[in-house]
Amino acid sequence: MNVLITCAGRRTTLVELFQDAVGPDGSVLAADMDALAPARQVADIGFGVPPVDDAGYPEVLLDIVRSHDVDLVIPTIDPELSVLADLRQPLAQEEARAVVSEASLLNVAADKWETTRHFQNAGFRVPETWNVDGAIPSGVPDPAFVKPRRGSSSQGARAVARSHLAEVLASVDEPMIQEVVDAPEITVDALFDFDGRLLHFVPRLRIRTLSGESIQGRTLPPERANPWLEDVLAEVGVLGARGPVTLQAFLTDGEPTLSEINPRFGGGFPLTHRAGGRYPEWLLDLHAGTPREPRMGDYESGLVMTRALTEYFVRP
């Protein structure tokens, strides 16, 4: 099989994991608008593409799929998820599949205000949240956490003292305010099959992050966040989860506090893979028509990941 990873950027390990999964008879392609994107150097073939919001972006992807017999298209960033969802039918005509969730989940996950509202109404604990439309709402704590409703990769997200709140809000597109949750933060990598059935999940503690991506983490035992975890993942499945989904939450007293949902591979996924969540291989099996049975709790807990920079040298 051949796999195309889009907006591949620095996801070099994800490229390598798919290379291992496809084996010597397959290829992994990486597309990115940056000619020096490290993932393009690691992939079997690298492609330059327009920005995701360019009108020509979908047709460029389809051309790559057609010319290289691509079987699976794997997105890596939030802004491209709806683009690939719209390409489902054109890709199916090429016998290819975009590994992306249904629009019902994408719409909720893309809008963090809607994420908070939906899961609070479903009975899950979420941070206290204020949607900002003009004046600063009353009751906002000091400090408060500001982030854009439709942000990605923690861009524009930060804790802010009340005295600087108005200034920061003015610099953020569609800002919202949340309470600062003082508790350990976890990420949960999960995999759903193409019918929306949960197959596997791995919760991991975020020890240290850089630009919103985990650079140090530790896998947690399944019971650390259960039964809350299975309940929230069941709700994500009902919303239309397909393929990889990443949750973020805080380990608050009583039950965890859900903060975000990203229907894609998370940046710290290599830790989940090394612990036993071999999602690239399982996705290839699913696409080939080989069913996978759920494997809840089947991973190594207590495994720690730490990352360092790697250099790639390129000649024109």
JOPEJO-V641894 format. One line per field, one symbol per residue. ss: DSSP state (H for helix, E for strand, C for the rest). A space follows every 10 residues. Layout:
ss = ???
This chain:
ss = CEEEECCCCC CHHHHHHHHH HHCCCCEEEE EECCCCCHHH HHCCEEEECC CCCCCCHHHH HHHHHHHCCC CEEECCCHHH HHHHHHCHHH HHHCCCEECC CCHHHHHHHH CHHHHHHHHH HCCCCECCEE ECCCCCCCCC CCCEEEEECC CCCCCCCEEE CHHHHHHHHH CCCCEEEECC CCCCEEEEEE EECCCCCEEE EEEEEEEEEE CCEEEEEEEC CHHHCCCHHH HHHHHHHHHC CCEEEEEEEE CCCCCCEEEE EECCCCCCHH HHHHHCCCHH HHHHHHHCCC CCCCCCCCCC CCCEEECCCC CCCCCC
